[in-house]
Amino acid sequence: MGRTLRELVTCKTIGSVCLIEMDDGRDNRLSRSFCIALTDALKEAFADDAVRLVLLIGNRQGFSVGYALDEISNETAQNALFELVDSLADAPKPVVAAVRGNAFGAGFEIALLCAFRLASPTAQFGFPEVALSLPPGAGATQTLPRLLGASPALALLLDGITVSPDSLGAVVDAEINGDFRSGALRFAQAMAAENLEGVAMADRREGLENPMAFQTDLIAAREARSSDPSVSHDIIKAVECALLLPFHAGLAFEREQFKSSEARPESRGQRHLESQRRLRQRASLNAGLSGDGLERIGVLGQTETAFVIAARLLLCGANVTLFHSKDEAAEDVRFDILDAARSEAEIFGLNQTYERQVADQLTLSEQLEDCATVDMVLDCSDDGGDERERRAVALAGIVPDHASFVSITDQVEELDLTEAFGRVAQSATIWLPNPMLGQSCEFHISRTPDGDLNPVALVQTQALLERLRLFGVSVSQTAGLATTALFLSLLEAAEQIAIGGSAIDTIDRALRGFGVQQGPFELADRVGLDSIRLLMAQSPEKLQVNLPLTYALAKAGEVGLSSQAGFYLYEEDMIGRQNPEAKLELDALRSDAGVNASDEVIVERCLGSLANTGAMLLAEGIVSKPAELDILAVDHLGFKPQTGGPFHSADQHGLLGLRYQLSAGRSDQQPNSHFIDMIKNGMNFNALNAEADGVS
């Protein structure tokens, strides 16, 4: 249940200082209700004759992490934010922002509007939303240049970097060491006692004192950012307004740019994905995963997957026992894990003492009997299902009753470990094609005799994924099935468009133009046409698709990159070129010359096929909501984040139109009953997400 306005923001007058504490129980996102509560509190403080100064402070989690992404497209939420901005910009009394923890995005902007800023030494500041094509909308393009000048302000605004207080110069007026709340209050009381009013941000001019240098920095930024996304150019224009326009006129210009940028499809697509990832993180925190009981984790295997997973676990502070064969020297294994830890730390921007962590937290063992001391066993070997089940039988009498057995695999397969253990097994299968790529995976949890998900295995698996920094999609059937179904559906649509008259490279080019990193035929060559045949063999009947061109090429031994020939030919540079054999096979499948489809039709036919398959996966309960399929498609099928994923994009194109495009194809790819029912009932994928998230 959400907090009331009075619970979001509390006020307490101490002497002549009004202490306003922000606390939404999490990270103080600037939702509509939060902005209203804070604005009301400020107005009350400004109207109180006994108050000389306002001290604004966040909870122990931080100051504020900025926009509530799921609300920012709502006009009433925008207006609530803008009213808060105006209250601070026109404050009749000085406001002091006391920042500990994170001040990101609009949270940082709110602090910048205050007359003074205090910070703890560990505070962090930045504008991460620029990576979501979302520019500042709460004044930062006007406030930062006034304090720092053009070049330092643009570095913060354009790059989305996170910085500490000592990197911000005039932005931070003082650092508070020791007890932060008490220190900030003493600072505010001293200022109030001296009746210091501060300087309103509209009157700050330090960064604008040299207009020529300011303009020179703007010109340099435009040249350096000429190929950047449009949001960068919007920010540069708004920063120029800080020099050319009065403060409030600059705010108005920034506000209009924010509204325009926020409404762009690429920004809304990226925010859709980020909101869903944050929802999962919040759900994991609410589930209390820190008490998951995973004190020591055993990792089986000497594969790249095993080393990367062990490294990630070590970097997040877990104790790991890695089991290796007697043929491999322990020091060589230790070196490989240390090397993986260094690479992973660079990827995630971690500052760790690798050698000490590995030495203290890593244990190497050649004896499976040592699994008696672990709370979870991760089988990361490259063995097949039969060998994994044999090993599970061997471990059944060793692994403690409270421990879960998790199989991590890149194969679409499921292990029945209940029989292997001879008791109800707390087990899971995680489908992870490549731990070095993507940020999501599918997982399947074993069930109790009553048919329910095993609660211990579920909590421990979710905790494991949090530690591995993976977005886990829980599937009711075989792990890897959902992503496989989407890939096969996309490839089937592409083949049918090709058989209908379009060239292979034309189809790939159209989809790259829409927003995928590589077209379906390019992706198929990288997966391997022989591997695709294996995926088909592993998939249940309801997910079977018709891929005559894939089968014909695979039968001829042209299976993609590995054979340097598939849908394309590959030479030493590994750049795909037209494959005459693929064209011959395609011509043999065509009944006539057909029609060369437009790019728009190609995109809509492919989106229609994915929407059709997605509706079935949802109706069958294989996944719980479309947003999870969007994240899988971005991470594993190469859809760019700007698209928001295929199901977000399908809504933008209109499901009815996609259904008609699908019906215009061959009879074996007609809309299924689940997709038709969605459209008849006036539903779309966004509505299904809202329903799953409990949003009215």
C-alpha positions, 0 to 999 in steps of 0.5 A: 500500500502506498504512503499518504502525502503526509508520510512521503514528506514530513516537516519539523520546525527546530528553532528557525529552521524547518526540517523537511524530510523526504521518505517514500520508503525507497529512493524518493522518486519524484512521482506526482504524489511525491512532488505535490507533497513536497510542494505543499511542505515548502509552501507551508514553510515559506508561509510560516513567519517563525521559519527563516530557512528550510533544510531539505534532506532525504532518507537513509537510502539517498536524496532522490533518484529522479523521475518516476519513469512510469509516470513521466509521460503523464501531463498531470505528473509533469505539471506537479514536477514543474510546480515544484521547480517553480516553488524552489526557483521563486523561494522567498526563503533560502532552501538548503539541500542536504544530499547523502546517498544518490542525487540523480536526474531530477533529484539532482536538479531539485538540489541545484535549485536550492540556495545552498547544497551540503553533501556527505563524502559518499554522495553521488550525483549525475544524470543517468536518464540521458541514456534513456534519451530523456533530457533535464526537465527540472532546471539543470540546463539553466542552473549548472551552467550558472555555477560551472560554465558551459564545458563542465556543465555539458560534461555532466549533462551529456555523458550521464556520468556519476561524480562525487562531491569533490568533483563538483566545485561550486555546486557543493557548498560544504561537505558534512562528515560524521552524523550527517543529519545532525551536521546538516542541521547545525549548518542550517541553524548557524546560517539561520542565526546569521540571517543569511539569505543566500543568492537565488539561482536566477542571480548566480552568474559565476559560470556566465562571466566570460560569454566568449569562452562560453560560446566557444565551449558550445561550438566545440560541444556541437562539433564533438557531438555531431553524430550523437542522438537528438537528445544531446543537441536538445541539451546543448541548445538549452544550455545556450539559453542559460547565457542568452535568456533570463533564468525563467525564460530559459526554464520555459525553453528547457521545459518545452524541450523536455516535453518534446524529447519525452514524447519521442518513440525512442525515449518511451521505448527505453523508459519502458524497458528500464521501468520493468527492470526497476520493478523487478529490482524493487520486487526482489528487495521487497521479498527480502532476498538478503536473507536468502541463506546463500552463505556459500555457493558451489560451482561445478565446471571449468567452462567460461560460464563457470568462471564468469559466474564464480567471478560475479559471485565473488565480486558481490561478496559471496563465498564460492567453492569451485569444483574442478577436475584433478587434471587441472592445476588449482593455480591455473583455475584460480588464475582464470577466475581472477582474470574473469573477475577483472573483466567483469569488474570493468564491465560493471564499473566496480572498484574491487581488490580482486586478489584479496577477495578471491583469496578470502572468498574462493575455495577450490576443491576436487572432491564433490563431497565438499558440496556438503558445506554449500547452500546452493550447487550451480552446475555450469559444466558443458555436459549434456542432460544425462550427465547432469542428471547422473551427477545430481544423483551422486549429489543427492545424498551429499547436498544439505536438505536446505540447498538448491541445485541449479543447472545453468545451460545454453540448451533448451532442456529441462532436468527432472531432478526430483527423481534424481534426488529421490526426494522433493528437489529444490531445483531450477534450470537457468537458460543463459546463452552467454554470460558475457552478453545480455542482461537477462535469462529465463529460469524454470523452478521445480514444483512441490507435490501439490504443483506449486513452485518450490518456494525455497528454490524460487527465493534462492534462484531470484537471489542468485540472479540478483547477485549475478546482475541478471534480469530473470524471467520465470517460465512455466515450462522449459527454460529458454523456450520463450526466447527460442519461440520468438526467434523461430517466429521471427525467422519464419516470418522473414522466410515467408516474406522472402518466399513471397518475393523479397530479397534476403538482404532487403529483409535484413536491411529493413529490420536493421532500419527499424531498430535491430542490431542484425536482421533475422537471416544474419542472426540465424547464420550466427546461431547456426542453421544446424543449431536451429534444426536442433532447437526445432527438435527440442521445441514442443509441437505448439511452437513448431514453425515452417522453415523450408529455406533454413532446412534446405541450406542446412541439408546442403551443409551451408549452416552459417558462419561456422561453414562460411556459408548460410543465408550469406557467404562469408570470406576472411573479413566475415562480412556477409555477401549474397550467397548464390546457393541461398538464392537458388534454394529460394527460387525453388521455393517460390511459385512465382516472382512474387512481390518485393515488400516495402520496408514498412510491410516487412517490419509489420509482418515480422512484428505481427508474427512476434505479437502472435507468438507472444499472445500464445506464450502469455495465454499458455502462462509460459511467461507472466507479462509482455514486458519480460518478452521485450527484455529477452528480445532486446538482450538476446535477439538484438532489438535495440533499447530505443524500440522498447522491444517488439511488443512495445513496438507492436502496440505503437504500430497497432495490433489490428493492423499487424493482424491484417498484415499477418493474415496477408501472409501464408496460411500457416502463419495465420493469427491464433485465437489468443491474438484474435481475442486480445484484439476483440477485447480491446487489449494491447500488450501495455494493458497486459503489463499494467494488469500484471503490475497491478496498475489501474 
